[in-house]
Amino acid sequence: MRYFIELSYKGTAYHGWQIQPHENSVQAELNNSIGEILQETVMVVGAGRTDAGVHAKQMFAHFDTNKELNTSFVYKFNAVLPHDIVIHQISKVAEDAHARFDALSRSYEYHIWLGRTPFLTDLIWQLYQQQLAIETMNKAAALLLEYTDFECFSKVKTDVKTFNCNITEAFWVQEGSQLTFHITANRFLRNMVRAIVGTLIEVGQGKRSVEDFKNVIESKKRSEAGWSVPAQGLFLSEVKYDVTMDLVAQKSSIKR
């Protein structure tokens, strides 16, 4: 039987989602903890592969087991997982449902603190510059919806067949000292969001114009784009599916 889990995690202590030799990962922790409870080998497949230090407000993953899971298993899994990984619900799905390939869209947020704060160092990037041209940054961000090829924002050495992504929203919101970039697409390239944010920050600082940002996209060259901002401000915030999920155990079952 195949089950989807909805989870969230703080990525500070992990070398990304994917299993790495000699490094701790979110996927490895889930495999070990769920396998321990079910007393069988489990391979959890995620909706995406977040990089080292990146967080997830909402992530989905699937795994297969011969056991029929009930409402107690959210509590059982969370009881053995590290406290920076939490499973919110478990759903039974069709045996061919796939957490990665069936995802319709993924949304990310990048959080910036304009100034300094001692309280959010693992969850936000502190940019000591107090003022950015947010309206101009939003004009540049809107251009992302007009293109599909984003090779300029991808890592140079990456094994992908296409650099095409369908971006459906990209915008900045400022609330006091906190600045948040929101972006949604059907897929993302490696390091793509952090490179987009770094380039848009340069627009906000007056180092690039909106026309320069357009030229970066059309160049298809990573060397033309801005720097990649630090990982700690990036969150996978939402994953959407058109998959029937038969809820087995939901958030109210968590007793941590």
Order of alpha helices (4+ residues) and beta strands (2+ residues): beta-alpha-beta-beta-alpha-beta-beta-beta-alpha-beta-beta-alpha-alpha-beta-beta
